Amino acid sequence: ESSSPISVKSRRKSTSKSLLVDCVATGLPDPEVFWSLPDGTIINNALQSDDSGLRNRRHVMFGNGTLLLQQMGKKDEGDYTCYAKNKLGKDERKVSVKVGPNAPKIRFKSQSLVTIKLGESAKLSCEATGEPTPRITWISPQKDVIPASSDKFQIMDGGMLLVKKVTLSSEGIYTCLARNSAGDDVKNIKVEAEPQEPFINGVKGRSTTKVLGVSYQTAHLHCRVEGKPEPRVWWVTPYGLSLPAPYLGGRFQVHQNGTLELRGIRKTDEGRYMCLAKNNMGEASLLVEFDVASLAEKPTFSVPNIEILPIKPDGGELILECSARGKPNPEFSWILPNGTLLMPGARLQRFTHYLGVYRCLAKNVAGQEHTFVKLPTLSGRQHYPTQSL
């Protein structure tokens, strides 16, 4: 049987996504060929009995000795060695592979339209490959760069954009830009809200609420409307006057967002105010029961600002009184000498009284006022302070 020494020749052929490295080995008997990867992994035909499923692997060796390297990245750089041997000898060839920059490529570009209900969150994907790893930037329909996190948006791991609680102002074309040193790629996604009947302050159909105003001050009756097509919004006053949004006249103003502002409130402004919203999908209403309180008065005390209260010799129960007037009626609280705050209904376990003063605080919407009660020092004497409100 004739024989000859082994000769190995290698050749590289690359594409944007993969690299083919040929290993042509000649000799008699036919040499056995295998590859050694940079991490020491061995690939040969004995480990690959057939071609089934090989196309899904990142490193594939074909029967003629050619090595296919797929989805190349920086981690794949290094020396690839082709070995060939038979009973008469062996030979090898080393191929150094260096991965250069690879321009970004955004996947799933077919997702160009997302429809979603108002109030729900939309997820816009932007998965990009490239070397170095591309940086993802999102551009809003208003042509502004979207921050990583805000009240309206959040950019998730993997480049996905979360549009929080979609409104009509959220509609439009969002642009994903993937960029690295080798280039960039762009994907546009249009967000549309589904047609939907109006709802007011997050509630569909009819709803009711109460609002208390104070004479000569300003009150706001909120009517935040959503729906598609954009609903027509208007207010009806207790006297049957219809005020569209927006509206400006006299003491009443309806803002673009649906809020009714009442300035210089009078007692005669009390009554039922109705906010109505309507589009071709349906309608919604909000009934506001509006009451007007008299001009508020800051709390005042009838006793001196500081009172010294004698302690009875028998050491019995001691009541510290706190009485104040105001409109509306004030709420009371006590502050003990050690700084402890006691609200109405609060109870304390037995405690020791030391030098100091007890402060009574009266508070309402117009302001707050306080008065002091001082007790003499009785070392070791124990008391049960209570509130008389």
N, C-alpha and C positions, 0 to 999 in steps of 0.2 A: 504494500500500500504506500502510495507516494505521500509525501508530507512537505509542508513549507512553513516558515516562520509566520507569526501573526503580525498584521499591520492594521492599525486603527487610525481612522481619519474622522474628524468632527467638523460640523458646520452648523451655524446658528441662523434661524430665520424667525424674526419677531413680527408681531402685530400689536395693535393697541391694547389687546386684552390678554395675549398669550405669547409664549416663546417656544419654538420648536428647535431642539438641538439634535442633529443627526450624529450617529456613531456607526460608521461603516467599518466593520472588522472583516478581514480576509485571512484565510489560512486553511490548511488541511491537517487534521480533520476540522470541520467547521467549528469555529470557536464559540464558547459560551460568553454572552455579553450581559453585563449588569451595570447599574449606575449607583454611585454613592452621592447622596445629597449633602449640602453643607452641614447639616446637623448629624450626619453619620448614618442616616437611614439608607438601607439598601433596597433597590428596586430591580427585580429581574423577572423574566418570563415564568420562572418556576413558581413565583409568588402570585402571578397573574395567569391562571390556567386558561382563562378565556377573556373575551372582550366585553362580556355582559356587565353593565354597570360602570365600566371604566370611565365613561364620558363624564360621570359626576364627580370624579376624583380630581384633585388639584394637580397631582403628578401622575402621568400615565406613560408607560413604556410600551411601544408597539413591537411587533415581532421582528421588524428589521433593525431594531436597536434605537430607533428615534425616541427621544424623551420629550413629552409635551408638558410644559409648565403653564398652568392656567391661573387666572386672577392674581397676577403678580403684584407684589407689594415690597416695601423696603425689607420686610422680614425674610424675603426670599433671596436676598443678595448673598453672594458667596461663591465658593468653588464647587462645581459639579464635575465629578470624575467618572469617565467611562472606562470600564475594565473589560478586557477580553482575554480568555485563556483556553488552551487545549492541552493535551498531554505533552506537547512539545515545548510549550512556553506560554508567556503572557505578555500583554502590552496594555498601556493605559494612555488616556489623553485627558487633560484637565481643561475645563472651560470656566472662565471667570465671568460671572453674571452680575451686572450692576443695573439697578432699576432707576430709570430717570423719572422726571416729573410726568404725571399723567393727568390730563385735563379732566375736570369734573364731568360726571354724567349722572343726571337725575333720572331715577327710575319712576315707572308708573305715570308717565306723562299723560296717559289717557284720562286721568282724573282731572277734568277741566271744569266741572260744574258740581257744586254741592248745594242741595236744597234742604232747608231745615225749618222747623217751627220757631216762631218768635219766642224768646225766653229760654230756648235750649242752647247748648254749646255745640259749635261746629269744630271738627278736627280736619285740618288740612295737612296732608303728608308731603314731605320733601326729603326723600331718602336719596343721597348722592354718594357715588363712589369716585375715587380719584386719589392721586399720590402727588404731593402730601394730602392728608385728609382735608377735604374742602371745608371752608367756613360758610355757614348758612346765614343768610340775611333775608328777612321778610319785609316787604313794602306794602303799606296799606293802600286802599283805594284812593285815599287822599294824597298819595305819593310821599308819605312820611315813613321813615324807618321805624319798625315796631321794636320796642324794647323787649328784653328777655322776659320781664314780668311786669304787669300793670293791672289796673282794675278791669280792663277790657280784654287783654291778651296774655298768653303765656306760651313761650317757646319751650317745647318738651325735648327730652333726650332723643337724638336721632333726627332733629330738625323739624318735628311736627309742630304746627301752629294750632293753638287752642283759642278759638274766638268765643269768649264767654258771653252767655246770655244775649243771643243775637237780637238786635233791634233793626228797624228799617235803616237806621244810619250805618249799620254794619254791612249792608249790601254793597256789592261792587267786586272789582277784580283785585285779588291779592297776588303779588308776585314773589316767588321764591328765587333767590339768587345764590347759586353755589359757586364759590370761587377759590382757587389756589394759585400758586405761582405759574402753573401751566396754562391757565385759562379760566373760563367760567361757563356756566350753563344756567338756563332760565326756565321756569315753569310758571304758568299763569293759571289760577283757579278762580272761578267766579262763584260768589256766594249769593244765593237768593233765598229770601224767606218765603215760606208757603203762604198762599192766601189764607187769611184767618179773620174771624169775627173780632170786633173790638173787645178789649178788657181794660178795666180801670183800676189802677193801683194794684195790678196783679190778679184782679178778681173778674171773672166773667159774669154776665147777667146783671142782676140788681144787687146793690150793696148799700149799707147805711152806716153813718158814723156821726159822732158828736164833736163839736168844737166850741170852746169857751173863749170869748174875747173880753177885753177890758175897755171900758169907756175911754174915748179919745186916743186910744192906741191903734196899732195896725194888726190885722189878722190875715192869715193865709189859709185858704181852703185848697188843698192839693187834689188835682185830678190828672194823674199821669196815665195817658192813654196809649195803648199799642194795638196794632191790627194792620192787616194788609188786604186791600189797598188802604192807604193812610186815611184813617177815619176823620170825618167832620166832627168838631168838638164845639159845644156851646154850653153856657150856663143859663139857668132860668132862676130869677130872684123870687122872693116871697110875694112880690107884687106883680109877677107875670112878665117882667122885663127880660127879653132874650139878649144875652151878651155873647157874641161869637169869639172864638180864639183866632187871632189876637184881638183885643179890644182895649181902648183907652178913652175914658170919659169921666170927668168929675172925680169922685172919691173911689170909684171902682175901676179896676184894671184886670183884664184877663191876659196872662202872659202866653207866649208861644207854646210853652210846655203844658198849658192847661190850667195852671194855678190861678185862682181868683184871689186878688189882693183887695182888702177892704181897709181904707185909710180913714183916720178920724172917726172911729166907730161910735155910733150912737145907740141908745136903747131901742130906737125904732128900726134898727137894722136886724133885730132878732127875727128868726123864722126859719123856714125850710128852703134851702138852696139845692137845686138839682143840676148835676153835671151830666150831660148826655153826649154819647159818642155813637156814630153810625157810619157803616160802609155797606157795600153790596153783599157782604157775607152775614151781616146781622147788626145788632146794637147792644149797648150796655148803658147802665145808669148808676149814678152815685147820689144818694140823698144825704145832705149834711144838715143836721139839726144844730143851728147856730144860736148860742145864748150869749148875752152881754152882761158882764158884771159891772157894778158901780165902780167908780174910780177907786183904786186900791189905796189903803192908808197903811203906812209903816207902823209896826207895833210900838206902843208906848206903855210905860209902867206908872202905876199910881203911887207906888212907894218910892222912897229915896233911892238913889243909884246904889248905895251901900247901906245895909242894915245890920246892926249888931244884935244878935238874938241871945238872950240869957238862957242858961241851962238850968232846969229844975233840979233841986237838991236830991230828989228821989231817983234821979237818973232814969226816968221812964221814957216812953216813946216820945220822939220829937218830930214834929211836922214842919218842914220848910215850905212855905207857900210861895207860889209864883203866879202872879195875875197880870195880864196885859191885854190891851185892846188893839184892834186892827181890822182892816178889811182887805181880803177875807180874814176870818178868824185865824190867828197865828197858831203854829205848832210849837210845842215846848220841848226843851231838853235841858238836862242838868250836867254840869261838868264839875267833878269832884276835885278836891285840892290836889290829888295825885295825877290829875289829867284824864281820869276815866270818864267816858261819855255815857250818860244814861238817857235812852229814848223812852217815850211813854210805854208803860207796861213792863219795863225792865226791872229785874230784881237782883239784889246782891246778897251774898252770904254775909255773916257778921264780920265787921271790920273795925279797926282801931282808928279813932279820930286824933289827928295831930293838928298842929298850928296851920292855919290856912283859911281860905275862903271858898265858899260854894258859889258857882256862877250859874244863873238861870238864863237860857237863851230862848228868845221868842222870834219866830221867823215866818214871813209870808211872801207873796210874790212882789210886794213893794219894797221889801228890805228886811233887816233884822236889828234887834236891840237886845241888850242884856243888862242884868242887875246882879248885885253881889249880896251874899249873906255871910256874915262872919260869926264864928263860934269861938268862945274862949278855949284855951288849951287846958285839957284835963288828961294828964298822963295816965295811960292804962284804961281810961273810961271807954266803954264800948257803946256804940249807938246804932240805931237802925234808921238811917235817913230814908224817907219816902217822898214821893212827889204828890203834890196837890194841884191838879191841873184843871 
